[in-house]
């Protein structure tokens, strides 16, 4: 039992945690070395408020429209889709929003 827990912990660390930590550590260095990325970074700092407002509107729209989009797509298909599959698609909204917010924080942090 302990061996299985250690095995799972090692997989999670190498698959998820280590790449995120490396991305956080290496992203500022990569931005400093590239003049194009430095120019993009300066542009985003100048227009940061408008950029964040537009993105937050997009996130709220995605949050409110996601269930409607799923049900419209389910009604359009000719395949039999189970309630479990619909629930899985509805919970995918949280993964998508989490990923978008994570990248938003990463971009604003750099």
HUNOR-V816185 format. One record per backbone hydrogen bond with DSSP energy under -0.5 kcal/mol. NH is the residue of the N-H (numbers start at 0). CO is the residue of the C=O. If there is no record, write none. Layout:
NH;CO + NH;CO
This chain:
4;0 + 5;1 + 6;2 + 7;3 + 8;4 + 9;5 + 10;6 + 11;7 + 12;8 + 13;9 + 14;10 + 15;11 + 16;11 + 17;12 + 19;15 + 20;16 + 21;17 + 22;18 + 23;19 + 24;20 + 25;21 + 26;22 + 27;23 + 29;25 + 30;26 + 31;27 + 32;28 + 33;29 + 34;32 + 37;33 + 38;34 + 39;35 + 40;36 + 41;37 + 42;38 + 43;39 + 44;40 + 45;41 + 46;42 + 47;44 + 50;46 + 51;47 + 52;48 + 53;49 + 54;50 + 55;51 + 56;52 + 57;53 + 58;54 + 59;55 + 60;56 + 61;57 + 62;58 + 63;59 + 64;60 + 65;61 + 68;64 + 69;65 + 70;66 + 71;67 + 72;68 + 73;69 + 74;70 + 75;71 + 76;72 + 80;78 + 81;79 + 85;81 + 86;82 + 87;83 + 88;84 + 89;85 + 90;86 + 91;87 + 92;89 + 93;90 + 94;90 + 95;91 + 96;92 + 97;93 + 98;94 + 99;95 + 100;96 + 101;97 + 102;98 + 103;99 + 104;100 + 105;101 + 106;102 + 107;103 + 108;104 + 109;105
